[in-house]
Amino acid sequence: MSLLSWQERPAAALADGGVIGPDERLPWPQTAAMGVQHVIAMFGATVLAPILMGFDPNLAIFMSGIGTLIFYFATGGKVPSYLGSSFAFIGVVIAATGYGGQGLNANIAVALGGIIMCGLIYTLIGVLVQAVGTRWIERLMPPVVTGAVVAVIGLNLAHIPIKNMAASNFDSWMQLITFLCVALVAVFTRGMVQRLLILVGLFIATLIYLLLTNGLGLGKPMDFSGIVAAPWIGLPKFTAPVFDTNAALLIAPVALILVAENLGHIKAVAAMTGRNLDPYIGRAFGADGLATMVSGAVGGTGVTTYAENIGVMAATRIYSTAVFLVAAGMALLLGFSPKFGAFIQAIPLPVMGGVSIVVFGLITIAGARIWVENKVDFTNPANLLVAAITLVLGTGDFTLKFGDFALGGIGTATFGAVLLHALLRR
């Protein structure tokens, strides 16, 4: 099917099986269920990032819904993606505000000004790409580069569930049980249950955790007091930005990392859907930048396209943008409901860790799929070295510092891949 014929198709056409394209959807009840799964996939990271920076998690969830809606309408509903809190801001925000790690960040307003400036630069990059086209991006980032960058996103995140989400031997075993539950659902079920493999697997693993801990006393029991105490309805904590030159200079360069992340995500989705999304890259950059500015203007974190949700799409083969409308709507409701937020946060950390192992692994395989489908020739020493060095830089979280600004593993791997390819290609 040509790009033109795809663009002319009506959005959200009904589909009931197989691969569901961006402009198609399942019946609304199934679409809603898929939306729940995407909300859960993004929830852990979108809550964790603001907590690490001292932001209000409920506001971050709410603004992720707003950002996703901005992205949907800016791209005309053609690019399936969820926008959530970006981890790229954590280091620079902590450095700019001197945050000590406990409670709300007292200097959050200073960080918000820098986040807005970052979003502005990101938006301007999107306008430039939209004006001059994407050929220069294709030349800078051919399949060998994009495949490596996408794989690195999953590999770079792998340490989070392995090292940070299993405090005991019991927790490690629960992670194993969790990803086995997801795998068994994926292989031995059919229909909508198979489509909801992550949601169903997480539910089964949580029940097992509840039985083993609260029932048999084998690990840290689930605590429901937060759910009981949380009100059903409550406003997030809004904060006005303050523009400080030093903070802006420290935070604004994160725009380059967001460009690399977004481009890698779009290339991954394009590879999975078999559709040319290059005409929407400029819009996607601009939408992400605008969403970051809007979020920063009211006290939220900077946002980016979420790798977790790409992993869910890879597993379910459902790329319908209608699913993300549902997910965005649910995020808006969650933002105003501390009760629902507490319910999701009550999911045991090792269970979320087991799900993260699956999702991050699927992201990594999506990068390898780009190589396979584009028949990347690894007998070519240039391709071999670009991929090899990029993977180790990203997996090892190789970091370069420029004064107070640190370019972490995903950033060094991305720019390293681009520069290596430009240097080594003939």
QUIQUIMO-V622713 format. One record per backbone hydrogen bond with DSSP energy under -1.0 kcal/mol. CO is the residue of the C=O (numbers start at 1). NH is the residue of the N-H. If there is no record, write none. Layout:
[[CO/NH] [CO/NH]]
This chain:
[[2/6] [3/7] [4/8] [6/9] [13/25] [20/319] [21/24] [22/321] [23/13] [25/15] [27/31] [28/32] [29/33] [30/34] [31/35] [32/36] [33/37] [34/38] [35/39] [36/40] [37/41] [38/42] [39/43] [42/46] [43/47] [44/48] [45/49] [47/51] [48/52] [49/53] [50/54] [50/55] [54/105] [56/60] [57/61] [58/62] [59/63] [60/64] [61/65] [62/66] [63/67] [64/68] [65/69] [66/70] [67/71] [68/72] [69/73] [70/74] [71/75] [72/77] [75/78] [82/306] [84/304] [87/90] [89/93] [90/94] [91/95] [92/96] [93/97] [94/98] [105/108] [107/111] [108/112] [109/113] [109/242] [110/114] [111/115] [112/116] [113/117] [114/118] [115/119] [116/120] [117/121] [118/122] [119/123] [120/124] [121/125] [122/126] [123/127] [124/128] [125/129] [126/130] [127/131] [128/132] [129/133] [134/138] [135/139] [136/140] [137/141] [142/145] [142/146] [143/147] [144/148] [145/149] [146/150] [147/151] [148/152] [149/153] [150/154] [151/155] [152/156] [153/157] [157/160] [158/162] [159/163] [160/164] [168/172] [169/173] [170/174] [171/175] [172/176] [173/177] [174/178] [175/179] [176/180] [177/181] [178/182] [179/183] [180/184] [181/185] [182/186] [183/187] [184/188] [185/189] [191/195] [192/196] [194/197] [196/200] [197/201] [198/202] [199/203] [200/204] [201/205] [202/206] [203/207] [204/208] [205/209] [206/210] [207/211] [208/212] [209/213] [210/215] [211/216] [212/218] [213/217] [224/228] [225/229] [226/230] [231/339] [244/248] [245/249] [246/250] [247/251] [248/252] [251/254] [252/255] [253/256] [254/258] [255/259] [256/260] [257/261] [258/262] [259/263] [260/264] [261/265] [262/266] [263/267] [264/268] [265/269] [266/270] [267/271] [268/272] [269/273] [270/274] [277/280] [278/281] [280/284] [281/285] [282/286] [283/287] [284/288] [285/289] [286/290] [287/291] [288/292] [289/293] [290/294] [291/295] [292/296] [293/297] [295/298] [295/300] [298/239] [302/86] [304/84] [306/310] [307/311] [308/312] [309/313] [310/314] [311/315] [312/316] [313/317] [317/20] [321/325] [322/326] [323/327] [324/328] [325/329] [326/330] [327/331] [328/332] [329/333] [330/334] [331/335] [334/337] [336/234] [337/341] [338/342] [339/343] [340/344] [341/345] [344/347] [348/352] [349/353] [350/354] [351/355] [352/356] [353/357] [354/358] [355/359] [356/360] [357/361] [358/362] [359/363] [360/364] [361/365] [362/366] [363/367] [364/368] [365/369] [366/370] [367/371] [368/372] [369/373] [370/374] [371/376] [372/375] [380/384] [381/385] [382/386] [383/387] [384/388] [385/389] [386/390] [387/391] [388/392] [389/393] [390/394] [391/395] [392/396] [393/398] [400/407] [402/405] [405/402] [407/400] [408/412] [409/413] [410/414] [411/415] [412/416] [413/417] [414/418] [415/419] [416/420] [417/421] [418/422] [419/423] [420/424] [421/425]]
